[in-house]
Every structure is written in structure tokens, then in C-alpha cells.
């Protein structure tokens, strides 16, 4: 299974997600910076971690939902890519539609 974890400014659980997946699957996890416009090829799962993206100064997840990477995540999710949102990550998914 090829997994990616998105890194947003202010998130504090991205490395925790990476370590948890690597330890449980034995596979290397790709870290994806929120300003990227495309996900790495061949991902089976993308994780949006918890932990206060952008400090949650507006509605929770509202700013992160407009990050460039979210367009590709949304497009690939509609084609079947599995997406896991943990805590603030779920709020980002909800804000992104």
C-alpha cells in the first residue's frame, strides 16, 4: 500500500501519522507539502492529519481546504482514491467539499 500524508502549516500530527503507518505496514510514507499541485503517482491512500492547520484562525479547516494540493486530492478521491481525515483533517475534507 502506497500512502501519502499532507503537511499543512500548523499541523502537528503529520509525523505521527507517518510513523504509525510505517510501523504498521512496513512501507515508506510520502510526505506531501500542501503547496504541491499534484499528488505522488500511485497512491492508494492519502491522509490529512489533525493538529490545527493554519492555527484554525478562521473556521476549522477553511484555509487549508483552499491549499493547492486539495484540488488534486478532490479529483482523485472522486475517482476512487481513499482519503482519511483525522480530526482537523476531516474538517479540511468537509470544507473542501
N, C-alpha and C positions, 0 to 999 in steps of 0.2 A: 504494500500500500504506500503510495507516494502522498505525503501530507505537507501542506504549507501553513504557516502561521503569519498573519498580518501584524505588522508593527506600526502602531499609531503613536503620535506624541502623547505622553502622559499615561499610556497603558503600562500596567505594572505586572501583568500576568503572562506576557508573551513568552518569556523564557521558561516559566513554569509549564506552560502548555507544550513547548518544545521538548523539555526534559521528560515530561510524563509520557508523551507519545514515543519518544526514542527508547525509553526504558521498557515500555510495554510491548512495543513492536519490534525493536531491534533495528529499525530503519531510520535513516537520516531524515531530518525535517528541514524543509526550506523556509527561511525567514524572508518575508515579503514586505518591503518598505511601502507604506501607504501611498507614496507619490509615484510608484510604478504604474504603468498603464496597462500592463498585461501580466497575467499570472504565469509562473513557470509552466512549461508544457508537461502534460501527462499527470497532472494532479488528480488524485482520487478524492481528496478531502481538503477543504480549506477551513481553518479555524480563525475566528475573530475572538480574541481573548477579552477577558474582563479587565477592569482596572482604570476607569476614569479617563478615557481618551479625551484629549484637549482639556483636561481638568473638569469636563462636564459643566462648563460655564453657561451653556445655553440649555436646551433640552438635552437630556442624556442621549448621546449618540448622534445628535443632529449635525454636528460639524464633521465628524468622522465619516458619516454616511455620504458626504459630498467629496470625499477624497478620490483622486483619480482611479485608484485600483478598484473601487466599488462598481464602476461601470462594467469592467470585465468579470468581476465576481457575479454580478446580477445576470449578465448574459450567459455565463457558463452554468450558473445554477438553473436557469430556465431550460438548459439542455441536459440537465441531469447531474451536474457536479454536486456532491454532498457538501453542505455548509453547516458548520457548528458554531453557534454564537454562545459564548459563556458570559453571563451577567451583562456587562456593558456591551459585549459583542452582540448579544441578542438585541439590545436596544439599537445598535447600529444597523443590524439587519432590518429591523422594523422600520426605522427611519428611511432606509434605502428602498423600501418597498419590495 
